[in-house]
Amino acid sequence: MRQKFRGSVPGTRWRYPRPRADGNLNLSTDFNFDRPHATHLVETRQALLREILPACVQAQGLRTVLDAGCGVGYFSAFLRDMGFEVSAFDARSQNIEEARRRHPGIRFNIADMEDPALQKLGQFDLVLCFGLVYHLENPMRAFRNLRALTGKLLLVESVAIPEQKPALYLRDEPEIEDQGVHSFAAYPSEGALHKMAYRSGFPYVARFASLPDHEDFRSAFGRRRFRTMLAASMTPLGAPHFVPVEEPHNPPDPWMTDPTGVTKMFRRFGKFMEKPWQEKLTAMWRRYGPG
Ligand SMILES: C[S@@+](CC[C@H](N)C(=O)[O-])C[C@H]1O[C@@H](n2cnc3c(N)ncnc32)[C@H](O)[C@@H]1O
């Protein structure tokens, strides 16, 4: 039997069942995409794209774009307004109907990111996959599709679990229009995103030199950063917007134990030293602070 979702959704301040659009919020729509927390996240990511895309267009000659997991089309319309020839898809028919109603000139399709038949859509110079990878049961299958669909450049924005290893974390999700379609998803770590990008066949993978100006992309006191972005490309990516990353490699023997505890102590110390100062202080507060 399917389990009822309990818990909070990353990036939202409220818990489920969600409040409906009502007089208090003064919303004329019942779509989560139009709620203030969602549009704020859209605007800050669009501001970053406005900064970096002109240089990408110049370096790679980008003209056609695919917006994967487009929702009701915020990014599709934004990219069209930047001058790209835009196609888009989403697995939910109600999102696509609404996207078509809002933006009649754009080609919107109903399609599943995990379905190999998706590759029939063809190839696009730029593929934008924002807010989708962590909603999937099988993110690696999605990356294989993304590789097949990408002619030149793929940009991914995703929630990333705070884990150094290339790992996936299985998580329940609520059944609403801006979440996954299976009520269950494999959330990747940042290392997992990098590894899947390399293993799906992209020769160049990079992280963003700067991230959107939004709290989800920053760590704070008592909370780790939970969103990230990556670029995967068929040609080299470089400064000033991208920082190349290497493919993460697996530890030689994750099953090995250390009865003396010495290796573990050194490993923990090494990890602690790698953290930024803010995270070091948070970790010390958690360990030695009151309570
Ligand atoms: C969090 S919203 C992201 C919307 C938009 N891309 C953004 O970043 O603001 C996730 C979207 O992915 C869609 N989605 C979920 N699972 C999908 C799948 N397997 N294939 C295609 N779209 C999917 C949802 O219907 C929803 O519209």
The ligand as an SDF file (V2000), in Angstrom:
LIG
                    3D

 27 29  0  0  0  0  0  0  0  0999 V2000
    9.8510   21.5990   -8.8600 C   0  0  0  0  0  0  0  0  0  0  0  0
    9.0420   21.6340  -10.4170 S   0  0  0  0  0  0  0  0  0  0  0  0
   10.2530   22.5080  -11.3910 C   0  0  0  0  0  0  0  0  0  0  0  0
    9.6400   23.4770  -12.3860 C   0  0  0  0  0  0  0  0  0  0  0  0
   10.6530   24.3590  -13.0920 C   0  0  0  0  0  0  0  0  0  0  0  0
   11.5340   23.5840  -13.9320 N   0  0  0  0  0  0  0  0  0  0  0  0
   11.4520   25.1450  -12.0900 C   0  0  0  0  0  0  0  0  0  0  0  0
   12.6020   24.8030  -11.8500 O   0  0  0  0  0  0  0  0  0  0  0  0
   10.9210   26.0970  -11.5290 O   0  0  0  0  0  0  0  0  0  0  0  0
    9.2370   19.9430  -11.0010 C   0  0  0  0  0  0  0  0  0  0  0  0
    8.5040   19.6940  -12.2860 C   0  0  0  0  0  0  0  0  0  0  0  0
    8.9350   18.4500  -12.8100 O   0  0  0  0  0  0  0  0  0  0  0  0
    7.8060   17.7240  -13.2490 C   0  0  0  0  0  0  0  0  0  0  0  0
    8.1270   16.2910  -13.2100 N   0  0  0  0  0  0  0  0  0  0  0  0
    8.1760   15.4780  -12.1360 C   0  0  0  0  0  0  0  0  0  0  0  0
    8.5530   14.2460  -12.5030 N   0  0  0  0  0  0  0  0  0  0  0  0
    8.7460   14.2890  -13.8450 C   0  0  0  0  0  0  0  0  0  0  0  0
    9.1500   13.3370  -14.8100 C   0  0  0  0  0  0  0  0  0  0  0  0
    9.4150   12.0670  -14.4610 N   0  0  0  0  0  0  0  0  0  0  0  0
    9.2640   13.7270  -16.1040 N   0  0  0  0  0  0  0  0  0  0  0  0
    8.9990   15.0080  -16.4580 C   0  0  0  0  0  0  0  0  0  0  0  0
    8.6030   15.9550  -15.5920 N   0  0  0  0  0  0  0  0  0  0  0  0
    8.4790   15.6000  -14.3040 C   0  0  0  0  0  0  0  0  0  0  0  0
    6.6920   18.1140  -12.3110 C   0  0  0  0  0  0  0  0  0  0  0  0
    5.4300   17.8460  -12.8910 O   0  0  0  0  0  0  0  0  0  0  0  0
    6.9870   19.5950  -12.1180 C   0  0  0  0  0  0  0  0  0  0  0  0
    6.3720   20.3780  -13.0810 O   0  0  0  0  0  0  0  0  0  0  0  0
  1  2  1  0
  2  3  1  0
  2 10  1  0
  3  4  1  0
  4  5  1  0
  5  6  1  0
  5  7  1  0
  7  8  2  0
  7  9  1  0
 10 11  1  0
 11 12  1  0
 11 26  1  0
 12 13  1  0
 13 14  1  0
 13 24  1  0
 14 15  1  0
 14 23  1  0
 15 16  2  0
 16 17  1  0
 17 18  1  0
 17 23  2  0
 18 19  1  0
 18 20  2  0
 20 21  1  0
 21 22  2  0
 22 23  1  0
 24 25  1  0
 24 26  1  0
 26 27  1  0
M  CHG  2   2   1   9  -1
M  END
$$$$
